[in-house]
Amino acid sequence: MGIQFSTWPRLMKRQTACAYVDMSAAEFEREIAAGRLPMPVDMGRGPRWSREEIDRFIERLTGEADVTTANDWRAQTKLYGNG
């Protein structure tokens, strides 16, 4: 089922990142917009998602990490927040 790697790449294209979190592209985008998954970085021919950053976001969601949430710019925009 889907893409399988013995070791996931450090930076992933959208399709790989979606497979990593077991979501469709639409679900993945909704989670980014909601601030529950990280924004990508530009590298190569398009956006890439950091595996470690995805893991940190998921750890915060599941309570596995005891990290306070920093101010997130998305909260101030109409597209991603209440702005």
N, CA, C and O atoms as a MOPAC input file, in Angstrom:
PM7 MOZYME 1SCF
protein

 N      0.83500 1    -1.18500 1     0.00000 1
 C      0.00000 1     0.00000 1     0.00000 1
 C      0.87200 1     1.23900 1     0.00000 1
 O      1.65200 1     1.43300 1     0.93200 1
 N      0.76800 1     2.07100 1    -1.00200 1
 C      1.47000 1     3.34700 1    -1.04100 1
 C      2.98300 1     3.18300 1    -1.07900 1
 O      3.50700 1     2.11100 1    -1.38200 1
 N      3.65800 1     4.26500 1    -0.76700 1
 C      5.11900 1     4.28700 1    -0.77000 1
 C      5.62100 1     3.71200 1     0.54600 1
 O      5.12100 1     4.05800 1     1.61600 1
 N      6.60600 1     2.83500 1     0.45900 1
 C      7.20000 1     2.28700 1     1.67100 1
 C      8.71200 1     2.43400 1     1.59600 1
 O      9.32400 1     2.09400 1     0.58300 1
 N      9.31000 1     2.93800 1     2.65900 1
 C     10.75100 1     3.09000 1     2.74600 1
 C     11.20100 1     2.43500 1     4.03200 1
 O     10.50200 1     2.49500 1     5.04400 1
 N     12.36400 1     1.81000 1     4.00000 1
 C     12.90400 1     1.29100 1     5.24600 1
 C     13.32700 1     2.46000 1     6.13000 1
 O     13.23600 1     2.39000 1     7.35600 1
 N     13.78900 1     3.53000 1     5.49900 1
 C     14.12300 1     4.77300 1     6.19600 1
 C     13.49300 1     5.90200 1     5.40000 1
 O     13.80100 1     6.08400 1     4.22200 1
 N     12.61900 1     6.65300 1     6.03400 1
 C     11.96400 1     7.77300 1     5.34800 1
 C     12.97200 1     8.87100 1     5.09500 1
 O     13.85400 1     9.09500 1     5.92400 1
 N     12.86700 1     9.57500 1     3.95100 1
 C     13.81200 1    10.66100 1     3.64800 1
 C     13.67800 1    11.80800 1     4.64400 1
 O     12.60900 1    12.02800 1     5.21200 1
 N     14.75500 1    12.52100 1     4.84600 1
 C     14.78400 1    13.66500 1     5.77200 1
 C     13.85200 1    14.77300 1     5.29100 1
 O     13.13200 1    15.36900 1     6.09200 1
 N     13.86000 1    15.05400 1     3.98200 1
 C     12.94200 1    16.00900 1     3.38000 1
 C     12.10300 1    15.25500 1     2.35700 1
 O     12.63100 1    14.50200 1     1.54000 1
 N     10.78600 1    15.46600 1     2.41200 1
 C      9.87800 1    14.68200 1     1.58800 1
 C      9.02700 1    15.55800 1     0.69000 1
 O      8.59100 1    16.63900 1     1.08600 1
 N      8.79200 1    15.07600 1    -0.53500 1
 C      7.82000 1    15.70700 1    -1.40800 1
 C      6.42900 1    15.45900 1    -0.83300 1
 O      6.25700 1    14.61700 1     0.04900 1
 N      5.44100 1    16.19100 1    -1.33100 1
 C      4.07500 1    16.11900 1    -0.81000 1
 C      3.55000 1    14.67300 1    -0.77700 1
 O      3.02000 1    14.23400 1     0.24300 1
 N      3.69300 1    13.94300 1    -1.87300 1
 C      3.15800 1    12.58500 1    -1.94200 1
 C      3.79300 1    11.68300 1    -0.88100 1
 O      3.10800 1    10.87100 1    -0.25900 1
 N      5.08500 1    11.82800 1    -0.68200 1
 C      5.79000 1    11.02900 1     0.31800 1
 C      5.35700 1    11.42800 1     1.72100 1
 O      5.12600 1    10.56900 1     2.57200 1
 N      5.24700 1    12.74300 1     1.96300 1
 C      4.81400 1    13.22300 1     3.28100 1
 C      3.39300 1    12.75700 1     3.59100 1
 O      3.09100 1    12.39700 1     4.72900 1
 N      2.52300 1    12.76200 1     2.58500 1
 C      1.15000 1    12.26500 1     2.77800 1
 C      1.16700 1    10.79400 1     3.16400 1
 O      0.43900 1    10.37500 1     4.06300 1
 N      1.99700 1    10.01200 1     2.48500 1
 C      2.10400 1     8.59100 1     2.81600 1
 C      2.67600 1     8.41000 1     4.21900 1
 O      2.25100 1     7.51400 1     4.94800 1
 N      3.62900 1     9.24600 1     4.60100 1
 C      4.26500 1     9.15900 1     5.92000 1
 C      3.24100 1     9.31800 1     7.04200 1
 O      3.30900 1     8.62500 1     8.05700 1
 N      2.29300 1    10.23400 1     6.85100 1
 C      1.27000 1    10.45400 1     7.88700 1
 C     -0.04300 1     9.73200 1     7.55800 1
 O     -1.03500 1     9.88300 1     8.27200 1
 N     -0.04000 1     8.95400 1     6.48100 1
 C     -1.18900 1     8.15500 1     6.06400 1
 C     -2.43300 1     9.01100 1     5.85500 1
 O     -3.49300 1     8.73900 1     6.42000 1
 N     -2.28600 1    10.05400 1     5.03000 1
 C     -3.38500 1    10.96700 1     4.71400 1
 C     -3.46100 1    11.19800 1     3.22000 1
 O     -2.47200 1    11.04900 1     2.50100 1
 N     -4.64300 1    11.56300 1     2.76400 1
 C     -4.77900 1    12.01100 1     1.37900 1
 C     -4.16200 1    13.40100 1     1.27900 1
 O     -3.90500 1    14.04800 1     2.29400 1
 N     -3.92500 1    13.85500 1     0.05100 1
 C     -3.36900 1    15.19500 1    -0.14400 1
 C     -4.30500 1    16.26600 1     0.42000 1
 O     -3.84500 1    17.24800 1     1.00200 1
 N     -5.61800 1    16.07900 1     0.24900 1
 C     -6.58700 1    17.05400 1     0.76700 1
 C     -6.55500 1    17.09600 1     2.29500 1
 O     -6.57700 1    18.17800 1     2.88300 1
 N     -6.50300 1    15.94300 1     2.93700 1
 C     -6.42000 1    15.90600 1     4.40400 1
 C     -5.12700 1    16.57100 1     4.87800 1
 O     -5.12600 1    17.34200 1     5.83700 1
 N     -4.04300 1    16.26300 1     4.19600 1
 C     -2.73300 1    16.81600 1     4.53700 1
 C     -2.76300 1    18.33700 1     4.47300 1
 O     -2.27900 1    19.00200 1     5.38900 1
 N     -3.32400 1    18.89500 1     3.40400 1
 C     -3.42700 1    20.34400 1     3.25000 1
 C     -4.30400 1    20.96800 1     4.33900 1
 O     -3.98800 1    22.04400 1     4.84700 1
 N     -5.38700 1    20.30800 1     4.69400 1
 C     -6.26300 1    20.82100 1     5.77100 1
 C     -5.51600 1    20.87100 1     7.09900 1
 O     -5.68400 1    21.81500 1     7.87100 1
 N     -4.70900 1    19.87900 1     7.36300 1
 C     -3.95400 1    19.84800 1     8.61500 1
 C     -2.87700 1    20.92500 1     8.64300 1
 O     -2.59300 1    21.48700 1     9.70100 1
 N     -2.28000 1    21.21700 1     7.50500 1
 C     -1.31400 1    22.32300 1     7.41900 1
 C     -2.03300 1    23.64000 1     7.67000 1
 O     -1.56100 1    24.46900 1     8.44800 1
 N     -3.16300 1    23.83500 1     7.02200 1
 C     -3.93800 1    25.07800 1     7.17700 1
 C     -4.38400 1    25.26500 1     8.61900 1
 O     -4.45800 1    26.39300 1     9.10600 1
 N     -4.68100 1    24.17000 1     9.30100 1
 C     -5.11900 1    24.24100 1    10.70100 1
 C     -3.93900 1    24.39900 1    11.65900 1
 O     -4.14000 1    24.62400 1    12.85300 1
 N     -2.71200 1    24.28300 1    11.14900 1
 C     -1.53800 1    24.42500 1    12.00300 1
 C     -1.15300 1    23.14500 1    12.72100 1
 O     -0.28900 1    23.16600 1    13.59700 1
 N     -1.78400 1    22.02100 1    12.36300 1
 C     -1.46300 1    20.75500 1    13.01100 1
 C     -0.32800 1    20.01200 1    12.32800 1
 O      0.20600 1    19.04700 1    12.87600 1
 N      0.03900 1    20.45400 1    11.13700 1
 C      1.22800 1    19.94800 1    10.43800 1
 C      2.03200 1    21.14900 1     9.96400 1
 O      1.47500 1    22.22600 1     9.75200 1
 N      3.34100 1    20.96900 1     9.79700 1
 C      4.20700 1    22.11500 1     9.45500 1
 C      4.08700 1    22.55600 1     8.00400 1
 O      3.62500 1    21.81200 1     7.13800 1
 N      4.51100 1    23.76900 1     7.77200 1
 C      4.62600 1    24.31700 1     6.42900 1
 C      5.85200 1    23.69200 1     5.76100 1
 O      6.77900 1    23.26500 1     6.44900 1
 N      5.86400 1    23.63800 1     4.44400 1
 C      7.03500 1    23.09200 1     3.74700 1
 C      8.13400 1    24.13400 1     3.60900 1
 O      7.93200 1    25.31900 1     3.87500 1
 N      9.28400 1    23.67000 1     3.19200 1
 C     10.38600 1    24.55000 1     2.81400 1
 C     10.58600 1    24.39600 1     1.31200 1
 O     10.29000 1    23.33900 1     0.75500 1
 N     11.08200 1    25.42900 1     0.65600 1
 C     11.35900 1    25.33900 1    -0.77600 1
 C     12.74300 1    24.76600 1    -0.98300 1
 O     13.73300 1    25.29900 1    -0.48200 1
 N     12.80100 1    23.67600 1    -1.72400 1
 C     14.08100 1    23.05900 1    -2.03600 1
 C     13.92800 1    22.28500 1    -3.33300 1
 O     12.93300 1    21.59000 1    -3.54400 1
 N     14.91500 1    22.41100 1    -4.19100 1
 C     14.83700 1    21.70100 1    -5.46600 1
 C     13.73300 1    22.28600 1    -6.32700 1
 O     13.65600 1    23.50100 1    -6.50700 1
 N     12.88100 1    21.42500 1    -6.85700 1
 C     11.82800 1    21.86600 1    -7.76500 1
 C     10.48700 1    22.08600 1    -7.08700 1
 O      9.46200 1    22.16600 1    -7.76400 1
 N     10.47200 1    22.18300 1    -5.79300 1
 C      9.20000 1    22.42800 1    -5.12800 1
 C      9.28800 1    22.28500 1    -3.62800 1
 O     10.37700 1    22.18100 1    -3.06300 1
 N      8.13400 1    22.28000 1    -2.98500 1
 C      8.10400 1    22.21800 1    -1.52600 1
 C      8.52700 1    20.85500 1    -1.01100 1
 O      8.29100 1    19.82600 1    -1.64400 1
 N      9.15700 1    20.87400 1     0.15300 1
 C      9.56200 1    19.64400 1     0.84200 1
 C      9.18500 1    19.78100 1     2.31000 1
 O      9.26100 1    20.87000 1     2.87900 1
 N      8.78100 1    18.67800 1     2.91500 1
 C      8.44000 1    18.66300 1     4.33200 1
 C      9.51100 1    17.91700 1     5.09300 1
 O      9.97400 1    16.85700 1     4.67200 1
 N      9.89700 1    18.48500 1     6.22000 1
 C     10.88500 1    17.86900 1     7.09500 1
 C     10.22300 1    16.74900 1     7.88900 1
 O      9.21900 1    16.96100 1     8.56900 1
 N     10.79500 1    15.56800 1     7.79300 1
 C     10.28600 1    14.42700 1     8.55600 1
 C     10.33600 1    14.72400 1    10.05700 1
 O      9.39100 1    14.42400 1    10.78600 1
 N     11.42200 1    15.30400 1    10.50400 1
 C     11.57200 1    15.60000 1    11.93100 1
 C     10.56800 1    16.65500 1    12.39400 1
 O     10.04800 1    16.56700 1    13.50600 1
 N     10.29500 1    17.64300 1    11.55700 1
 C      9.31300 1    18.67300 1    11.91300 1
 C      7.91100 1    18.07100 1    11.96200 1
 O      7.12800 1    18.39500 1    12.85400 1
 N      7.59400 1    17.20600 1    11.01700 1
 C      6.29800 1    16.51000 1    11.06200 1
 C      6.19000 1    15.72100 1    12.35800 1
 O      5.15500 1    15.75200 1    13.02400 1
 N      7.25300 1    15.01800 1    12.71300 1
 C      7.24700 1    14.23500 1    13.95500 1
 C      7.03100 1    15.12600 1    15.17800 1
 O      6.28800 1    14.76000 1    16.08800 1
 N      7.67800 1    16.29800 1    15.20300 1
 C      7.50400 1    17.21800 1    16.34400 1
 C      6.05700 1    17.70100 1    16.45700 1
 O      5.50500 1    17.75200 1    17.55500 1
 N      5.44400 1    18.05400 1    15.32600 1
 C      4.05400 1    18.49700 1    15.33100 1
 C      3.13800 1    17.38800 1    15.83800 1
 O      2.23300 1    17.64300 1    16.63200 1
 N      3.37100 1    16.16500 1    15.38200 1
 C      2.54400 1    15.03900 1    15.81800 1
 C      2.74400 1    14.76200 1    17.30700 1
 O      1.78600 1    14.44200 1    18.01000 1
 N      3.97500 1    14.88100 1    17.78900 1
 C      4.24300 1    14.68500 1    19.21400 1
 C      3.50500 1    15.70800 1    20.06500 1
 O      3.03000 1    15.38400 1    21.15300 1
 N      3.40600 1    16.94000 1    19.57700 1
 C      2.64100 1    17.96300 1    20.29800 1
 C      1.15300 1    17.60000 1    20.32100 1
 O      0.48800 1    17.73300 1    21.34800 1
 N      0.64700 1    17.14200 1    19.18300 1
 C     -0.77300 1    16.78900 1    19.09000 1
 C     -1.14700 1    15.63000 1    20.00700 1
 O     -2.21400 1    15.62800 1    20.62000 1
 N     -0.26700 1    14.65800 1    20.09100 1
 C     -0.57100 1    13.45800 1    20.87000 1
 C     -0.18900 1    13.59500 1    22.33200 1
 O     -0.47500 1    12.71400 1    23.14300 1
 N      0.46000 1    14.70700 1    22.66800 1
 C      0.88000 1    14.90800 1    24.04800 1
 C      2.18500 1    14.21100 1    24.38600 1
 O      2.57500 1    14.15100 1    25.55200 1
 N      2.85700 1    13.68700 1    23.38200 1
 C      4.13300 1    13.00900 1    23.60900 1
 C      5.25400 1    13.99400 1    23.89700 1
 O      6.28600 1    13.61300 1    24.44900 1
 N      5.06200 1    15.26200 1    23.52800 1
 C      6.07100 1    16.29000 1    23.76300 1
 C      5.48200 1    17.34000 1    24.69700 1
 O      4.31900 1    17.72000 1    24.56600 1
 N      6.28300 1    17.79400 1    25.62200 1
 C      5.85400 1    18.84600 1    26.53300 1
 C      6.46100 1    20.15900 1    26.04700 1
 O      7.43700 1    20.65900 1    26.60600 1
 N      5.85200 1    20.70700 1    24.98400 1
 C      6.37700 1    21.91800 1    24.35400 1
 C      5.26800 1    22.95200 1    24.30900 1
 O      4.13900 1    22.64400 1    23.92900 1
 N      5.58900 1    24.17800 1    24.69500 1
 C      4.60900 1    25.24300 1    24.56800 1
 C      4.56400 1    25.70100 1    23.12700 1
 O      5.59600 1    25.75100 1    22.45700 1
 N      3.38800 1    26.03300 1    22.64500 1
 C      3.22600 1    26.45900 1    21.26300 1
 C      3.63000 1    27.91300 1    21.11000 1
 O      3.10500 1    28.78900 1    21.79700 1
 N      4.55700 1    28.16300 1    20.21200 1
 C      4.98100 1    29.53300 1    19.92500 1
 C      3.91100 1    30.20600 1    19.07900 1
 O      3.06000 1    29.53600 1    18.49400 1
 N      3.95900 1    31.52600 1    19.01600 1
 C      3.01200 1    32.23400 1    18.15200 1
 C      3.19600 1    31.76300 1    16.72200 1
 O      4.31100 1    31.74200 1    16.20100 1
 N      2.12100 1    31.39600 1    16.11100 1
 C      2.14300 1    30.86900 1    14.75500 1
 C      1.52200 1    31.90300 1    13.83700 1
 O      0.39400 1    32.33700 1    14.07000 1
 N      2.24400 1    32.30700 1    12.79000 1
 C      1.77200 1    33.34700 1    11.88600 1
 C      0.44700 1    32.97300 1    11.23800 1
 O     -0.31000 1    33.86300 1    10.85100 1
 N      0.14100 1    31.67800 1    11.10500 1
 C     -1.09200 1    31.25100 1    10.44800 1
 C     -2.33700 1    31.74500 1    11.18200 1
 O     -3.37100 1    31.99600 1    10.56300 1
 N     -2.23500 1    31.88000 1    12.47600 1
 C     -3.38600 1    32.31600 1    13.25900 1
 C     -3.81500 1    33.72800 1    12.90300 1
 O     -4.95700 1    34.11100 1    13.15900 1
 N     -2.92100 1    34.50400 1    12.31900 1
 C     -3.21400 1    35.89200 1    11.99000 1
 C     -3.65600 1    36.09100 1    10.54600 1
 O     -3.88400 1    37.22700 1    10.12800 1
 N     -3.78200 1    35.02400 1     9.78200 1
 C     -4.16400 1    35.14900 1     8.37800 1
 C     -5.57400 1    34.66100 1     8.14500 1
 O     -6.06400 1    33.79400 1     8.86900 1
 N     -6.23200 1    35.21300 1     7.13600 1
 C     -7.58600 1    34.78400 1     6.80000 1
 C     -7.60500 1    33.34700 1     6.27400 1
 O     -8.54200 1    32.59400 1     6.54000 1
 N     -6.57600 1    32.97900 1     5.53600 1
 C     -6.53900 1    31.64700 1     4.95200 1
 C     -6.42200 1    30.56000 1     6.01400 1
 O     -7.11200 1    29.54300 1     5.93900 1
 N     -5.55400 1    30.76700 1     7.00500 1
 C     -5.28100 1    29.71700 1     7.97900 1
 C     -5.87600 1    29.94900 1     9.36600 1
 O     -5.93400 1    29.01800 1    10.16900 1
 N     -6.31000 1    31.15000 1     9.65700 1
 C     -6.75000 1    31.40500 1    11.01300 1
 C     -7.95000 1    32.30100 1    11.07600 1
 O     -8.83900 1    32.24700 1    10.22600 1
 N     -7.96500 1    33.11900 1    12.08300 1
 C     -9.09200 1    34.00200 1    12.34800 1
 C     -8.86900 1    35.41700 1    11.85400 1
 O     -9.76900 1    36.25200 1    11.94900 1
 N     -7.67300 1    35.70800 1    11.32000 1
 C     -7.27100 1    37.05100 1    10.92100 1
 C     -8.13600 1    37.77500 1    10.02000 1
 O     -7.83700 1    38.91300 1     9.65600 1

